[in-house]
Amino acid sequence: MSSLYERHRAVIPDWVALYYQDPIEITHGEGRHVWDADGRRYLDFFGGILTTMTAHALPEVTKAVAEQAGRIVHSSTLYLNRPMVELAERIAALSGIPDARVFFTTSGTEANDAALLLATTFTGSNQLLAMRNSYHGRSFSTVGITGNRAWSPTSLSPLQTLYVHGGVRTRGPFAQYTDERFVEACVSDLEDLLGQTRGNVAALIAEPIQGVGGFTSPPDGLYAAFRRVLDRHGILWIADEVQTGWGRTGEHFWGWQAHGQSGPPDMLTFAKGIGNGMSIGGVVARAEIMNCLDANSISTFGGSPITMAAGLANLSYLLDHDLQGNARRVGGLLLERLRGITAGIDAVREVRGRGLMIGVELTEPGTDRANPEAASAVLEAAREGGLLIGKGGGHNTSALRIAPPLSLTVAEAEEGAAILEQAFRSV
């Protein structure tokens, strides 16, 4: 009988990536651990791409899903939906956006797609600003605003996208500047760029910390400085919180709050962690923006009763157990431990991050050139040691991505760091 890998390759597109030379099938999980089909246990430091946010098989979430499934699984947005309204109320209040409206989708890609529809309709412009090294999804519209060529398979787009400096602090023409001078230079670049555009620009979409780009970020306050320029030009600000939201960064509930001196964004998109594995995405916007569409629109699967029940239970657990505080405390310990481990390794250019969102950038020793071979080798060695991590990067970089569930314990952080130390040494 053919292996599952052979069967996968026979029916799944070639461009659907798989980790590891010998891919694994994850069959079940509990807490911060998962098991493969051979019964081997792994400490999970990636959470299915930052999606298992609280814990695997969290009893509060599985109970909520089971109870809702016993009542009704689906109805669509054509009918009143109590769990959807309840979750929307909580997210609207948490968002910081005044007079907020919430539209639920099934993914972060779809959430960003909806935000682009709203922004271009509200302003009457198809011109967008996006950050270099960014990633916003895999739909036709979101690929068109993704500033990372490894994840942008076509140059065709319904949007005219202009890419802005600032998402990567330690690379590019302003890398040698102080933080203050870096922000000033990026703002000057934005002003110059806007001076070259014809007509109005709809919005700037930006990840507070770039996810697929390798967990890179600008100095705190950059987007607040950008916001002052955007406001003068009547340009909306969309914060892509698909990976940074829900307290993962530790210091803030939303990534935008590190740049919050000028208030909340006009729109905020979310997904991944809120469902703890269930398919939830969405966009939050001021009522005047959200209600600007003058045609009918529904969502068949967005806001389904079963996913909303999961989201409500997951959000309650997150807040009741102060997982944001845990991300700050345990994430800070893990970050310093990883910096200590890698201090003498020439191939490690930078250990960066905040909370439980940590990136380790690898280069060829003595250079700034990306080292994807080393990143893949460490990924494999960590897996052999019983630890699952991710990888990413843009601007010709290679980075390991470390983002455990937010309930990670100090002992588990130490265990994962020890496995990574051995992985680095072996590579």
Helices and strands as residue ranges (DSSP letters): H 4-11, E 26-30, E 33-36, E 41-44, H 47-50, H 59-71, H 82-95, E 100-105, H 108-123, E 127-131, H 140-143, G 149-151, E 160-164, H 179-194, E 203-206, H 222-233, E 236-240, G 255-262, E 267-270, G 272-275, E 281-286, H 287-290, H 305-320, H 323-342, E 348-353, E 358-362, H 372-384, E 387-388, E 390-392, E 398-402, H 410-426
